[in-house]
Amino acid sequence: MKNEFVIGKVKFSSYLALIFLILFFSGLLSKHDILKAFDFATLSGTFGQIKLNEFSFSFLGKGGDGARAGFLFAFSLIPAIMLALGVIELMQHYGAIKAAQKLLSPILRPILGVAGLCGIILITDLQSTDAGAIMSKQAYEDELIDEKSLIIIAAWQYSGAGLINNFFAIGAAIISHLSILPIIIIMLMIIMKFIGAIFVRIMLNTIYKKDFA
C-alpha cells in the first residue's frame, strides 16, 4: 500500500491539535473573556476606519471603482487569509489532519460503502482539490478502490471541493460579521457533501446496478 494512504500511529498530541483547530475556527471561543485570544475572528481583528460622513465609516473609503477598488478590497482580505492558512499548516504539522483521518475512516464503510483508506482522500480534499483528485486517481489505478468507490468519493469531493481552505481563504473576510458560528456552516456543508455522495451511491446500486455487476 502506498505511504500516502497509511495513517499509521496517531499521537495523543495530534488529537489535541485537531481539537484546537476545530475550536479555533468554530467561533465558540469568541465570547469568552480570556479564551477569545484563541479565536480566529478575534485574532484577525479589524482595520482602522476612515470617516466617510457623519454616520458612515469604511476602511475602503468612498467612491472607488474598477481595478483599483478591487485591489484594495482584495488587499483587505490578505491578513485573515494568511492567518487562517498559517494555522492550518501549523496544526497539520502537529498531526491534526492525521487524527481527523483516523477518526473518519471507521464511519465511511457503513455510510458511503467505501474503504477506510478513502477517508484520507476525503480529508485531503477538504484542504486541496488537486491533491484529493490525484490521490483518488492513484488509489484507483493501484486497484486499492474499485470504480464504484471512485465515483462515490468523486461525488463527495465535487461539492464544496477544498472546503476548509476555500471557506477560510474566500470567506475569511466575512467570518467576523456572521450571525451564527462558522462551525455550523462548515458542518452543514460537510453534511451536504455526504448527502450528495449517498445519493450517488443509491443511484449506482439501483439505476446503474448492471454497470457494476
Phi, psi and omega per residue, in radians:
M1 nan 2.442 -3.102
K2 -1.149 2.575 -3.066
N3 -1.049 -0.603 -3.074
E4 -1.211 -0.220 3.120
F5 -1.764 0.046 3.132
V6 -1.730 2.075 -3.134
I7 -1.305 -0.745 -3.119
G8 1.291 -2.951 -3.126
K9 -1.316 2.291 3.124
V10 -1.796 2.148 -3.117
K11 -1.287 2.731 3.088
F12 -1.060 -0.616 3.139
S13 -1.109 -0.468 3.118
S14 -1.176 -0.691 3.103
Y15 -1.161 -0.664 3.090
L16 -1.109 -0.695 3.108
A17 -1.116 -0.680 3.117
L18 -1.137 -0.761 3.124
I19 -1.074 -0.762 3.119
F20 -1.064 -0.753 -3.102
L21 -1.093 -0.739 3.139
I22 -1.136 -0.804 -3.132
L23 -1.150 -0.657 -3.094
F24 -1.056 -0.731 -3.093
F25 -1.664 -0.107 -3.046
S26 -1.300 -0.513 -3.047
G27 1.529 -0.048 -3.116
L28 -1.156 -0.418 -3.077
L29 -1.604 -0.082 -2.994
S30 -1.163 -0.412 -3.088
K31 -1.650 -0.142 -3.106
H32 -1.462 2.384 -3.053
D33 -1.038 -0.689 -3.079
I34 -1.757 -0.843 -3.049
L35 -1.189 -0.231 3.104
K36 -1.135 -0.215 3.050
A37 -1.158 -0.258 3.113
F38 -1.928 0.381 3.127
D39 -1.778 2.388 -3.065
F40 -1.042 -0.851 -3.093
A41 -1.116 -0.651 3.130
T42 -1.146 -0.800 -3.122
L43 -1.217 -0.506 3.094
S44 -1.128 -0.608 3.071
G45 1.206 -2.848 3.138
T46 -2.420 2.754 3.042
F47 -1.395 2.755 2.929
G48 -1.177 2.772 -3.027
Q49 -2.026 2.534 3.097
I50 -1.760 2.257 -3.084
K51 -1.285 2.124 3.110
L52 -1.573 -0.756 3.061
N53 -2.709 -2.901 -3.053
E54 -1.101 -0.496 -3.029
F55 -2.015 -0.100 -2.998
S56 -2.232 2.364 3.108
F57 -2.274 2.567 3.125
S58 -2.814 2.394 3.050
F59 -1.166 -0.558 -3.056
L60 -1.382 -0.188 -3.131
G61 1.396 -2.952 -3.051
K62 -2.217 2.434 3.009
G63 1.573 -0.006 -3.138
G64 -1.255 2.652 3.038
D65 -2.743 3.093 3.083
G66 1.191 -2.748 -3.063
A67 -1.089 -0.646 -3.103
R68 -1.185 -0.709 3.081
A69 -1.165 -0.683 3.097
G70 -1.121 -0.690 3.118
F71 -1.115 -0.730 -3.122
L72 -1.150 -0.681 3.088
F73 -1.115 -0.804 3.125
A74 -1.085 -0.667 3.123
F75 -1.078 -0.599 -3.124
S76 -1.216 -0.318 -3.141
L77 -1.448 -0.374 -2.971
I78 -1.006 -0.829 -3.080
P79 -1.012 -0.803 -3.114
A80 -1.160 -0.679 3.134
I81 -1.133 -0.773 3.138
M82 -1.081 -0.723 3.137
L83 -1.134 -0.801 -3.103
A84 -1.090 -0.871 -3.108
L85 -1.165 -0.597 3.123
G86 -1.148 -0.739 3.138
V87 -1.175 -0.726 3.108
I88 -1.057 -0.775 -3.141
E89 -1.120 -0.696 -3.141
L90 -1.137 -0.803 -3.138
M91 -1.194 -0.545 3.055
Q92 -1.116 -0.646 3.101
H93 -1.076 -0.598 -3.124
Y94 -1.576 0.147 2.981
G95 1.644 0.209 -3.111
A96 -1.059 -0.709 -3.120
I97 -1.190 -0.690 3.116
K98 -1.102 -0.684 3.096
A99 -1.113 -0.696 3.102
A100 -1.110 -0.696 3.106
Q101 -1.083 -0.735 -3.115
K102 -1.098 -0.689 -3.092
L103 -1.336 -0.557 -3.046
L104 -1.412 -0.573 -3.016
S105 -0.953 -0.787 -3.067
P106 -1.139 -0.326 -3.070
I107 -1.677 -0.123 -3.073
L108 -1.283 -0.651 -3.097
R109 -1.068 -0.907 -3.141
P110 -1.213 -0.516 -3.059
I111 -1.494 -0.841 -3.059
L112 -1.905 -0.224 -3.128
G113 1.277 0.444 -3.141
V114 -2.012 2.841 -3.111
A115 -1.171 2.712 -3.120
G116 -1.043 -0.535 -3.118
L117 -1.111 -0.351 3.104
C118 -1.136 -0.387 3.106
G119 -1.035 -0.637 3.113
I120 -1.133 -0.718 -3.138
I121 -1.131 -0.793 -3.084
L122 -1.186 -0.694 3.093
I123 -1.122 -0.721 3.118
T124 -1.077 -0.679 3.134
D125 -1.112 -0.484 3.093
L126 -1.067 -0.447 -3.137
Q127 -1.762 -0.655 -3.049
S128 -2.503 2.080 3.102
T129 -1.083 -0.804 -3.093
D130 -1.108 -0.783 -3.121
A131 -1.113 -0.707 3.112
G132 -1.103 -0.723 3.141
A133 -1.150 -0.751 -3.127
I134 -1.129 -0.739 3.139
M135 -1.164 -0.619 3.094
S136 -1.105 -0.814 -3.134
K137 -1.075 -0.734 -3.114
Q138 -1.184 -0.722 3.132
A139 -1.086 -0.660 3.134
Y140 -1.245 -0.775 -3.130
E141 -1.158 -0.513 3.098
D142 -1.498 0.068 3.112
E143 1.069 0.538 3.051
L144 -1.449 -0.413 3.057
I145 -2.361 2.697 3.121
D146 -1.608 3.140 -3.057
E147 -1.128 -0.655 3.138
K148 -1.104 -0.769 3.110
S149 -1.088 -0.667 3.131
L150 -1.067 -0.751 -3.122
I151 -1.177 -0.702 -3.112
I152 -1.132 -0.808 -3.117
I153 -1.263 -0.456 3.061
A154 -1.167 -0.671 3.087
A155 -1.113 -0.690 3.115
W156 -1.100 -0.735 -3.085
Q157 -1.313 -0.527 -3.019
Y158 -1.068 -0.732 -3.131
S159 -1.516 2.113 3.116
G160 1.170 0.723 3.138
A161 -1.091 2.520 -3.120
G162 1.070 0.664 -2.934
L163 -0.970 -0.904 -3.044
I164 -1.086 -0.925 -3.109
N165 -1.110 -0.761 -3.111
N166 -1.170 -0.673 -3.122
F167 -1.094 -0.811 -3.077
F168 -1.464 -0.384 3.109
A169 -1.394 -0.789 -3.095
I170 -1.545 -0.681 -3.058
G171 -1.639 0.016 -3.077
A172 -0.994 -0.612 -3.050
A173 -1.186 -0.393 -3.076
I174 -1.850 -0.047 -3.087
I175 -1.013 -0.724 -3.100
S176 -1.201 -0.233 -3.127
H177 -1.784 0.017 -3.109
L178 -1.248 2.525 3.093
S179 -1.575 -0.135 3.074
I180 -2.188 2.877 -3.120
L181 -1.188 2.417 3.112
P182 -0.995 -0.567 -3.109
I183 -1.100 -0.505 3.118
I184 -1.154 -0.725 3.129
I185 -1.144 -0.773 -3.133
I186 -1.103 -0.791 -3.140
M187 -1.093 -0.676 3.122
L188 -1.100 -0.749 3.134
M189 -1.144 -0.697 3.120
I190 -1.147 -0.724 3.101
I191 -1.049 -0.736 3.139
M192 -1.164 -0.554 3.065
K193 -1.109 -0.738 3.122
F194 -1.157 -0.714 3.133
I195 -1.073 -0.733 3.104
G196 -1.081 -0.767 -3.132
A197 -1.188 -0.666 3.102
I198 -1.129 -0.685 3.096
F199 -1.059 -0.783 3.117
V200 -1.115 -0.688 3.114
R201 -1.065 -0.741 3.108
I202 -1.092 -0.742 3.128
M203 -1.076 -0.723 -3.132
L204 -1.186 -0.549 -3.106
N205 -1.518 -0.078 -3.134
T206 -2.147 -1.391 -3.058
I207 -1.087 -0.718 -3.081
Y208 -1.838 0.408 -3.086
K209 -1.032 -0.659 -3.100
K210 -1.122 -0.507 -3.113
D211 -1.212 -0.303 -3.106
F212 -2.098 0.358 -3.137
A213 -1.286 nan nan
